[in-house]
């Protein structure tokens, strides 16, 4: 296979097929190097074509709460005050740095999601 930039779906599927064939190539072989290059090209194409936007911070918090079976009271324990939870969900108050840190640590929500600006 000739290695080239992936521009179309056909190129993408061809690269995936070849990558599957040589995935377990021997160390130091030309196929190993080809697999490394293909992995980079495939990842680049996927990031351009299939990128997923980070969710709204409040949606991420609600999702994680639902996933872990947490209530607003549990979230209040994380943030410190029940009124903060109400204000945040009503969009009367934005997340501050301390809240972001606590939510990231307690709920394992990526920082990139929590720091996203919102109205």
C-alpha positions in Angstrom: 0.0 0.0 0.0 1.2 3.5 -0.8 0.9 5.7 2.2 -1.0 9.0 1.5 -3.0 11.6 3.2 -6.6 10.4 3.9 -9.0 12.7 2.2 -12.1 10.5 1.4 -14.1 7.8 3.1 -12.7 5.3 0.7 -9.1 6.4 1.6 -10.1 6.0 5.3 -11.5 2.5 5.0 -8.6 1.4 2.9 -6.2 2.7 5.5 -8.2 1.0 8.3 -8.1 -2.2 6.4 -4.4 -2.1 5.9 -3.8 -1.1 9.5 -5.7 -4.1 10.7 -3.5 -6.3 8.5 -0.3 -5.0 9.9 -1.3 -4.1 13.4 0.8 -6.7 15.1 3.9 -6.2 12.9 7.3 -7.2 14.3 9.3 -4.5 16.1 11.7 -2.7 13.8 10.0 -4.0 10.6 8.9 -1.7 7.7 5.4 -2.8 8.4 5.6 -1.5 12.0 6.7 1.9 10.7 3.9 1.8 8.1 1.4 1.0 11.0 2.7 3.9 13.0 2.2 6.3 10.1 -1.2 4.9 9.3 -2.3 5.3 12.9 -1.3 9.0 12.8 -3.1 9.6 9.5 -6.2 7.7 10.7 -6.3 9.7 13.9 -6.0 13.0 12.0 -8.8 12.1 9.7 -11.1 11.0 12.5 -10.5 14.2 14.5 -11.4 16.3 11.5 -14.4 14.3 10.3 -15.8 12.8 13.5 -15.0 15.3 16.2 -17.5 15.6 19.0 -18.0 18.9 20.8 -17.7 18.9 24.6 -21.1 19.0 26.2 -22.5 22.0 28.0 -21.1 22.1 31.5 -24.5 21.8 33.1 -25.5 18.9 30.9 -22.3 17.1 31.9 -23.0 17.6 35.6 -26.6 16.4 35.2 -25.4 13.4 33.2 -22.8 12.4 35.8 -25.3 12.9 38.6 -27.8 10.6 36.9 -25.1 8.1 36.1 -23.9 7.9 39.7 -27.4 8.2 41.2 -26.7 11.5 42.9 -29.2 14.0 44.1 -29.1 17.8 44.3 -28.3 17.4 48.0 -25.2 15.3 47.1 -24.1 18.0 44.7 -24.6 20.6 47.4 -22.2 18.6 49.6 -19.7 18.8 46.8 -20.1 22.5 46.1 -20.7 23.5 49.7 -24.2 25.0 49.6 -27.7 23.9 48.4 -28.4 27.4 47.1 -25.4 27.2 44.8 -26.8 24.1 43.1 -30.2 25.9 42.5 -28.5 29.0 41.2 -26.2 27.1 38.9 -29.0 25.0 37.3 -31.2 28.1 36.9 -28.2 29.8 35.3 -28.2 32.6 37.9 -24.6 31.7 38.8 -21.7 30.4 36.7 -19.2 27.9 37.9 -16.2 29.4 39.6 -12.7 27.9 39.8 -13.3 26.3 43.1 -16.5 24.7 42.0 -14.9 23.5 38.8 -12.1 21.9 40.8 -14.5 20.2 43.2 -16.7 18.9 40.4 -13.7 17.6 38.4 -12.4 15.7 41.5 -15.7 14.4 42.8 -17.5 13.6 39.5 -14.5 13.0 37.2 -15.8 15.5 34.6 -13.0 16.7 32.3 -11.8 20.2 33.0 -12.2 21.1 29.4 -15.9 20.5 29.7 -16.4 22.4 33.0 -14.5 25.5 31.9 -16.5 25.9 28.7 -18.2 29.3 28.7 -22.0 29.4 28.6 -24.9 31.8 28.9 
